[in-house]
Amino acid sequence: MLAGIVRPPPTSIDVSVVQEGQIPGRMDTLTRSAKFFISATALSALALTAFLVLAEGLPSGSDVPRFAFIIGITILAYRFHVSFGFKRRIYLDVVAITCAALVLDPGAAALAIGIGAMTGQILRGPIWDEATFNASQAMLQALAGGFLLHRLGWRMDDLTGDPAWMIAAMAVFLMTIYTVNSVMLASIIGLQSGIPIHRVLVESGTSSVEFVSQATQVGAGIFSGLLLTTSLWLGSLVLVPFAALYFILRRNVQHQRHTIVGMLDTLADLVDFRDPYTATHARQVAEIARSIAVEMGLPKEQVDLITMAARHHNLGSLTIADPAQDTLGSLHSDAWNTMRQVPSMSAALLYQFPDTTLAGTLVKHHLERYDGEGYPDGLSGDGIPLGSRILAVADSIDAMMRHRPYRPALSQDEIRSELERFRGSQWDPEIVDVALDLIDRGLISINRQADFTDEGLLSRGPASTRPLSSRSSIRPSTIRSPTSRIGCS
């Protein structure tokens, strides 16, 4: 997977995922080209649907209750979704799209899907760009799939044809709606991120789990279409496979999330325990970051994302042969260059998993400075993701509490002084103010880490066999401030 690309869920996307994952700091706006694409998609879907409805006529007779039924199951598909990661959702709308394409004319199918998709998203509190994109995409899938079946002569009331032909027709139908979905998602991600659309398609790849999920939904849609053709009351039995798919998918997503996050938690602890100076560092940073995010009134999903990023912000340190080169030895230029790569290497690891992709972006930029003098990309001000700015302050507070060979652990007053001194240059001033208030109220506890004796360090093996004083060759002149290297702890 291309670093930074958000692997899309099977049938739809929350556009804000692209915003936070790809355009650091731009949390509430889409690029002009992305907005134009969403508008053009919506107008195209509406125009095609209107043209076909006028040509075919509105549903009548037995098609009216079927039309209403399709709207109902589409609302359910968008109202009850499976969440994974930050603002990422899987909708079971392929069941409704398949059923609609089978039992209604293409225009009526797209109209029912569009009404149901918008209604379902409005009921759960819409983000209008997201709702418009998802509904338009679903309508285009219904149009493409329905038109294909119509041209192939598919009739649900006459299924006496060659079984092999029917299976082939449904396979082509599946590939058609899957292709529409993939191209639409790649287009919006590419336009928002600036990455060529063809690269998004190639680099994001095709997940077998996603394809199987859509294939399973197509099967459930065929089943519901057969029932609905026989009787409207029998059609209601589609709720059985729909509910089964929902609970199976939710359970699988939860299991996958727990497995991946548990593995990363273990790696984070391993990083911390390699060096006595950083023991429990990631856990402490996560607690501080969560306290700041909650105090700022951020939504729970965003608080959880920032906490996850803080918990795993130092995973790239696993690539450093001996962490003592930072805390105990001379910081030569090669060592410093290696340390500067840690955020990017941590992010690269987090980018490998859908649940931690966005956390990776926050980690990558947590050593940027508010004045633009940080790294890796020299972002500044609001150009740095909000979660990264919170993580920078939390990381610094915990590091200042810890003993270093080149300085003792700082007291609460000293930490306050450092935060105030570099407020607006190294850190976001508003976040510093929140942190200072939490410290004053005792909601961020300043517990100075005890100093380490030479005997304790000797137990670390060959890298620590020299006296502490002989290894503490980091001179004050090489350190911008007591906090200038705290993000590397």
Buried (B, 14 or more C-beta within 10 A) or exposed (E): BBBBBBBBBBBBBBBBBBBBBBBBBBBEEBBEBBBEBBBEBBEBBBEBBEEBBEEBEEBEEEBEBBBBBBBBBBBBBBBBBBBBBBBBBBBBBBBBBBBBBBBBBBBBBBBBBBBBBBBBBBEEEBBEBBBBBBBBBBBBBBBBBBBBBBEBEBEBEEEEEEEEEBEEBBEEBBEBBBEBBBBBBBBBBBBBBEBEBEBBBEBBEEBEEBBEBBBBBBBBBBBBBBBBBEEBEEBBBBBEBBEEBBEEBBEBBEEBBEEBBEEBBEBBBEBBEBBBBBBBBBBBBBBBBBBBBBBBEBEEEBBBBBBBBBBBBBBBBBEBEBBBBBBBBEBEEEBBEBBBBBBBBBBBBBBEBBBBBBBBBBBBBBBBBBBBEBBBBEBBBBBBBBBBBBBBBBBBBBBBBBBBBBBBBBEBEBBBEBBEEBBBEBBBBEBBEBBBEBBEEEBBEBEBBEEBEEEEBEEBEEBBEBEBEEBBBBEEEEBEEBBBBBBBB
